[in-house]
Amino acid sequence: MKPLFKYIFYVLILVLLVIGSIMLYRTHPEAQLAFTIPGLFILAYSKLTDDLKLKQHGLRMLRGR
């Protein structure tokens, strides 16, 4: 998938996720606050960081490589 389309797709997914969370909050606020929002945003964040290939700053900087 081309990078521009990938970014547009992810922005669309995040907007839909927020709208869906707001709609769920109106009907079941107790479940949404405890499980839904943290879980969905953790999944979205992990998927975005895997696809965007952000640099991982690990022990390489400490070892001098």
PyMOL commands that set and color helices and strands:
alter all, ss='L'
color gray80, all
select helices_A, chain A and resi 3-27+29-52+60-63
alter helices_A, ss='H'
color red, helices_A
deselect
rebuild
show_as cartoon
